[in-house]
Amino acid sequence: MSKIVRFIFALMVAWFGLVSPVEASMKDDVTAVLTKQMEAWNRGDIDDFMTGYLKSPDISYISGGTVVWGYEALQRRYVNVYGDDKSAMGTLSFSDLKISELGKSNALCIGRWHLERKSQPVLDGVYSLVLTHSKDGWKIIHDHTSLDQKKKD
């Protein structure tokens, strides 16, 4: 009887997609990277925000039909578009995270972002990130961010 119970349990785990401890740890670690980025942004610390990205000329960022290659170029883009202090950068939040394992050392994260800044319209959008596990932990190697296109009634 215990073999049948174990078989049914294994079937339920496969069917309902219960998360393995390794996958749960990866999801927690990736969420921690994004939380650290959000906190850094909200302090106006663009340098700390950028530590979520792999410091490499090969990382990529896509938004609004533009592709940016490299860590330094991406940091310049953030500073040019959003400034580099708390009053200019505003308050950023992430939500609706869906994190999936892509092999043992890569992950995909899809989520929503929300940005409020003084004297600026509120911005909302979605993003997809590809992360890799490096010697320094999980790092973003590709970021595709889109602005929500609000319907005008």
Secondary structure, 3 states (H helix, E strand, C coil): CHHHHHHHHHHHHHHHCCCCHHHHHHHHHHHHHHHHHHHHHHHCCHHHHHCCECCCCCCEEEECCEEEECHHHHHHHHHHHHCCCHHHHCEEEEEEEEEEECCCCEEEEEEEEEEECCCCCCEEEEEEEEEEEECCEEEEEEEEEEECCCCCC
